[in-house]
Amino acid sequence: VHNMQQGCDMAGKKLESAPEFFPGAAVSPESEPFELMFQKYRKKIEAGARFFQTQAVFDTSRFAKFMCEANALD
């Protein structure tokens, strides 16, 4: 996605114009272990994710912990 936004296709050839994307990713705040899930979340941010869609949340205290950690990254 990053290369395409820079105006190149996957083979490195120039595109006529660069497409615009708003890349997102999925996150499962209730996954165990929390530290591994959060490490994957950070990697997705580093890879360019600009928004996240969560899986269904049933444990609101766990979700609150995730949100506190996520907000601390800013």
C-alpha positions in Angstrom: 0.0 0.0 0.0 2.8 2.4 0.9 4.5 1.9 -2.5 1.3 2.4 -4.3 0.7 5.6 -2.5 4.1 6.7 -3.7 3.1 6.0 -7.3 4.6 2.6 -7.9 2.9 -0.8 -8.3 4.0 -4.0 -6.6 6.7 -4.6 -9.3 8.1 -1.1 -8.8 6.7 0.3 -12.1 5.4 3.8 -12.1 1.7 4.3 -12.0 -0.1 7.0 -14.0 -1.3 8.5 -10.7 -0.9 7.5 -7.1 -4.1 6.0 -5.5 -5.2 7.3 -2.1 -5.9 4.7 0.6 -7.0 5.0 4.2 -5.6 1.6 5.5 -7.1 0.0 8.5 -6.7 -3.3 10.5 -8.5 -5.5 12.9 -7.7 -5.9 16.6 -9.0 -8.3 19.2 -8.7 -6.5 22.6 -9.7 -9.7 24.5 -7.0 -11.9 23.0 -4.6 -13.7 25.3 -1.9 -13.0 26.1 -2.6 -9.3 26.2 1.1 -8.4 25.6 1.3 -10.4 22.4 -2.0 -8.9 21.1 -0.7 -5.4 21.9 2.6 -6.1 20.2 0.7 -7.1 17.0 -1.4 -3.9 17.3 1.8 -1.8 17.4 3.2 -3.6 14.4 0.0 -2.8 12.5 0.4 0.9 13.3 4.0 0.8 12.2 2.9 -0.9 8.9 0.5 2.1 8.3 -2.9 1.2 9.8 -4.7 4.5 10.4 -7.9 3.0 12.0 -8.9 -0.2 13.8 -12.0 -2.4 13.8 -12.3 -4.4 17.0 -13.8 -7.9 17.3 -16.9 -8.1 19.4 -16.2 -6.8 23.0 -17.7 -8.7 25.9 -15.3 -7.7 28.7 -15.5 -4.0 29.1 -12.8 -3.8 31.7 -10.4 -5.6 29.3 -11.4 -3.2 26.6 -10.8 -0.2 28.9 -7.3 -1.6 29.6 -6.7 -1.9 25.9 -7.9 1.7 25.3 -5.6 3.1 28.0 -2.6 1.4 26.5 -3.6 2.5 23.0 -4.1 6.1 24.0 -0.7 6.1 25.7 1.0 5.4 22.3 0.0 8.9 21.1 
